[in-house]
Amino acid sequence: MTFPMLVIPDTLAAGPGPGNTDPRVLERLYLTGVADHMQKDVIRGMMEAKAMLREVFGTKNVHTFGVAGTGFSGLDCILSMIHPGDNVVVFVNGTFSGIDGLTIRMKASTEEELASDSLNPKPANVKIVEVPHGQSVTGEIIEKALAEHKPMWAFMAHWETGSGRINDIQGFNDACQKHGVMGMVDAVSSLGIEYFDIDDYPAVVAWSSCPQKGILCLPLTYAPVSFRDEAIEVVKKRGCRTYGHHPVLEARHWGIINGKDGDPAYHRTHSCYSVAAFHEALRILLQHGREQKAVDYAYHEKALRLAVEAMGCEVTSNMTSLVVLNLPGKLAGLEKDLVAKCREENFGIWTTLSSPIQVRIGILNQLNQEAIADIAGRFADAMLKMGASFNKEEVMQELAEYFSS
Ligand SMILES: *Cc1c(COP(=O)(O)O)cnc(C)c1O
């Protein structure tokens, strides 16, 4: 059996992720020659990408590298440090920290606990601290939970993309430090968007991100991870039940040997195309400048926020790469219909993936006036078609004034 050649249209990816890939990245992907995973330029590309990743993370951590795959591949690598029976406190305030919590419950379960509810185990040694959707995890919440439970590990999402909320990373670090807890953070949505150095948070021993959001390298490439030496010592001492995502073994192909930069050793067959694309995405990010990029996201997010508020929507997020909003009263309950209609027209926005149902519009790699006006204009049209009442011309005029003032 065969099928016609697969043709996928070019859509406006205006969701929480993935972002629109830069043509320069795609060009590196398809103009790269075939070469095996130990060819000298492929290896050089990996060593340079490793050096750039340390800069992107703002770290001197030797164990900084890319895990082949998506965001959850990197998360699996850092969370593989957790063993059955380990005490863990997990802060959940939306879809993704919820899924990370599931991964942690699976890894921290005993055989019996896992078998008793294999897709959703609930080991007593993992304490899930639920923070309502639409709210941030605060330093007080973290301090209270760590003081009470004194776990071995604590976990939080830096930016929770499900609800569009920024969580208190300083508070997380400080509480981990105070209570002698090893912190782990999902930085999937913040790396490459917010300007921060992970070395300023020394109680967080492992960080994980993704290729498709702030790094803007969707051609399936690498999930950046970074481990402090303390974490690597734990892995060396206790071991880790994975070869593919092993923090020490996987690092060897990136030339991280015995805690130092050295000659790469085969771990798995890296793709020359992925290496070239990832390398270019990191170059673009660093050429833009981490700090400037963060400023640009804040500026453009504000423009979109003001526009959707002028259409009568209520924004409940505080991340700078997307707005999460409630539709005006008249359209309440129609979020899924509205988003489905937009998606049919290749305008790729999203609802939330867990309740309450809200609309999420993202601006990854849309950092210019035309792109924001295009997004706002398409969203305005979709709302008006569903019966919203506002003056689109006025909204677009105000948006133009924001950019010219
Ligand atoms: C997108 C996202 C993930 C999952 O990333 P994938 O690339 O889909 O695997 C995990 N955590 C957060 C906070 C995210 O935003």
The ligand as an ORCA input file, in Angstrom:
! r2SCAN-3c Opt
* xyz 0 1
  C       6.101     22.520     25.302
  C       6.409     22.164     26.683
  C       6.820     20.862     27.044
  C       6.854     19.719     26.048
  O       7.748     19.934     25.003
  P       7.707     18.945     23.717
  O       8.689     19.585     22.778
  O       6.278     18.963     23.211
  O       8.118     17.603     24.158
  C       7.175     20.633     28.359
  N       7.134     21.601     29.288
  C       6.749     22.862     28.986
  C       6.729     23.908     30.062
  C       6.367     23.182     27.682
  O       5.991     24.419     27.381
*
